[in-house]
Amino acid sequence: MKSISRFFWYCAGVHEDTLSKYPEEHSKYVSIGATIFFTGLFASLSGGYALYFIFKGAPLAIVYALVFGLIWGLAIFNLDRYIVLSIDKTKGGGKQFLQAFPRILLAVLIGIVISRPLELKIFDKEIRERLRVEYLVQQRAKIDTLNLTFEQKYATEYRQFNDLKKQTDSLESAIKSDRQKLNFEIFGNKTTETSGVMGYGPYAKMKEAQLKRQEAYLDTLRGQIQQKDLVLQERKSFEGILDQKLLSNKSLDSAVNVAGFADRNAALGNLKYKADGSIDESTENAVLFIALLFIFFECLPVFVKLMSGRDSYDQAMLSQRTVHDYESETAITVEKSALDKLEGFRTDVSIKNRMDRLNKRYKGEEDE
């Protein structure tokens, strides 16, 4: 139990020898250290999960995710530890808040970065369904665009094709009407265009001959339509338009499985929209609350440090810091005083050294 407490003390960045003198403060700094540790742990999981999607499909994707997750978690852990350590409890509450405000903003940013990959995992099922719909819509839009481009490219052929269809439809309607008139003529139904005499007379024969000519022409039009359609289909096949098909369930699952981090992140942002474009407030609030939860968790060590009053440990650290500061400031004065007292001795040594150099010089000149 003591080793766990000491580990969390290290996470909180306390001076262990000083804190051990104040048992009443142990639990507080264990809590602060545990909060910092678990923040780094969540950051490690988040970073590893994000990198796993970046390298998904690679042979060493899991190894990359573990290594990067560990590095990212240690970086966030060290940063949170510094943020808590840098808050000076010896100052007033207002000054402490101003001192901590930039650190709170940094903690909020870190919380947003940490929360996003974890949100992707939490809403994985909803994201996969959204991606299936989006991929299907994109494929349909792609096919529609290709067909529209093809129709614009071969506008003349399509105009001729549509004209033939209109003629065919008009001729089919006329043949149907003429066939009815022929039946009226044969069976003696009196109308404005029939004689009312029952039997297969000259007028009926004339109508039947005319009807055969129309049917022959209709067959010709249908042949032309079939030939024109065959030409258009061959050109579509040549340009690869016929190869574009809507994705099957199996293809959609495969596309969703290899979806990257950017696609999944965009899908998470679009979860709040319903099919009709309206806002789904329940989903939007769920995503927002989870993000706020991680942001608050990241800011929690700073808030705990701010909310706690100045304790015995803080006072002891202030006393040690004051002594060390004074010792550092007076060290220069001490060194100067020592040098001043050694001035006479240093002068004698300097004179002796100069005399020795002069004696060597004169002795050398005599030898020459």
Secondary structure, DSSP 8 states (H G I E B T S, - for coil): -HHHHHHHHHHHT--HHHHTT-GGGHHHHHHHHHHHHHHHHHHHHHHHHHHHHHSTTSTTHHHHHHHHHHHHHHHHHHHHHHHHHT--TTS-HHHHHHHHHHHHHHHHHHHHHHHHHHHHHHTHHHHHHHHHHHHHHHHHHHHHHHHHHHHHHTHHHHHHHHHHHHHHHHHHHHHHHHHHHHHHHHHT---TTS----SS-HHHHHHHHHHHHHHHHHHHHHHHHHHHHHHHHHHHHHTTSTT-----HHHHHHHHHT--HHHHHHHHHTTTB-TTS-B-HHHHHHHHHHHHHHHHHHHHHHHHHHHS---HHHHHHHHHHHHHHHHHHHHHHHHHHHHHHTHHHHHHHHHHHHHHHHHHHHHHHHH-
